[in-house]
Amino acid sequence: MYVSLLLLFCFIPCHALGKGNSGFQDADTVAIKEYNMLMQVRGQEITGICIMNVAPDNSIVGTVVNEFGVKAFDFTFSKGKAKVLNVVGPLNKWYIKKVLRGDFTFILSSMDTSKDIIKKKRRITFLPNGDIIAINERFKIHYTFTPMTSMP
């Protein structure tokens, strides 16, 4: 029940970014991608849901929320660069935001290619089951994105 409420509250801000009188975009112009996200940092794990609103020009607006409904951070991706916004207190440090910005720039720019890429100290792997694994070897951060399946 709580997950349903969480998803409802997450979808409202994603859809409200559109144009027009109603404030909503047409379903034909926007793709919504939903992932269960696991972030492992030096033995610690952060799990949650990553929801992305992908526009036709491949610009992305997204958010990462944990299972309790606490937003970890928002992000945008446009013109090959990611921005990390509205970061929760414990993560709101310039050096953490800088690493997240670099990692999400790499991940989001690689997602549309669907092929394994190694670039400097970062790599991304696309598994046959749809999972996406990204690794920042310099800071030992592992991201796992598992696509969410819709319930019938």
N, C-alpha and C positions, 0 to 999 in steps of 0.2 A: 504494500500500500504506500509506504513512504517513498519507494523508488518511483512509483507513478506520479506522486506529487512533485518529486524532485524534477522529473523529466518535464512535467507541465510548466514548472517555473523556469526551467532552462530554455524551453522552446519559445516562450513568450518574448524574451529579449532578442532572440535570434531573428524571429519573424518581424518584430517591430522596427527593424532597421530599414525597411523597404520604402518605396516611394508611393505617391498617390494619396488620395483622401483618406483611405482606411488605414494607412500606415503599414499595409502588408504587401509583399511582393507576390507575383504570380508564381504558382508552383512550377511552371515551366522554366522559369529563369533562375531558380535557386536549387541547388542540391544540398541536402543536409546529410552529413556523415556523422555517425555515432560510434564511438569506440569505448570499450573498457580499457583503461590505461593503468599500467603498472610502471612506476618509476623506482628503480633501485639505486640508491646512492650509498656506497661504502657500507653495506650491510643493513641499511635502513630501507624500508619500503613505504612508498606512498601510492595508494590505489585510489581510483576514482573513475569518473566518466568524462570523456572528452567529446564535446559536441561542436561540430564545425558547420558553418553556413558558407557554401562555396558558390560564388557568383559566376556568371558566364565568362568573365574576364580572368578567371582563376584567382581573384582576390578572395581572401578567407577571413571570416570573423568567427572566433571560437571562444570557448570557455572550458576550464577544467574544474570539476566539482568533486569533492570526496563523497563517500557513501553516506555521510551524515548531513549532506546538503550544504556544507561550507565551501564556498568558492575559493579555490586556491589562487587562480589568476585567470585573466582574460588575455587573448592575444589576437592580433590582426596580422595578415600577410598580404602584401601588395608590392608589385614591381620587384619581386625577388628578395624582399626584406621582411622580416617579422618584427613585431613590436610586442612587448609584454606589458600588460596594463593591469591595474587594480590588483596588485599582488597582496596576498594575506600577510599580516604582520610579521610572523617569524621568517618568511621568505623575502620580505621587502628590504633587501640589501642590494646595493648597486652591483656587487660582484656576482650575486646569485642571478639577478635579472640579466646581467650581461651573458652569463653562460646559457640561461634559458633562451634568450634571444638568439644566440648563435645556433643552439641545438634545434630550435623550432624553425629557424631559417633553413637549415640543412634538411630537416625532416619534411617540411611542407613543400620545399622546392623539389624534393626527390619523389614525393608521393605520386605525382602524375606520370612519372616514367615507369614505375612498377618494375624496375630492374635494380639489382644490387649495385651499390655505389660505395666506394671508399674514397674519402677526400680528407687529406691531412690526418688528423687524429679522430675522425668521425667515420662511421660506416652505417649503412642501412641494408637490411635484408628483408625480402618479401617472401614469406613462406607460402606453400601451396594452399594451406587452409585459410588464407586471407590475413593472417597475423603479420604485423610489421614490427620488426625489431631494429631499433636504432641504438647505437653505442657511441658514447663519447669516451674514448680511451684515455684521454688526458686527465679527466676528472673522475673516471670510473663510474659513469652514470649510464644505466641501461634503461631504455624505454621500450615497453611492449604495448602495442596497440592491437586489441582484438576487436574486430567488427561486432557490433551488437546486432543480434538477429531479432526481427520483429516477431511478436507473439501472434499466432493465428486467431 
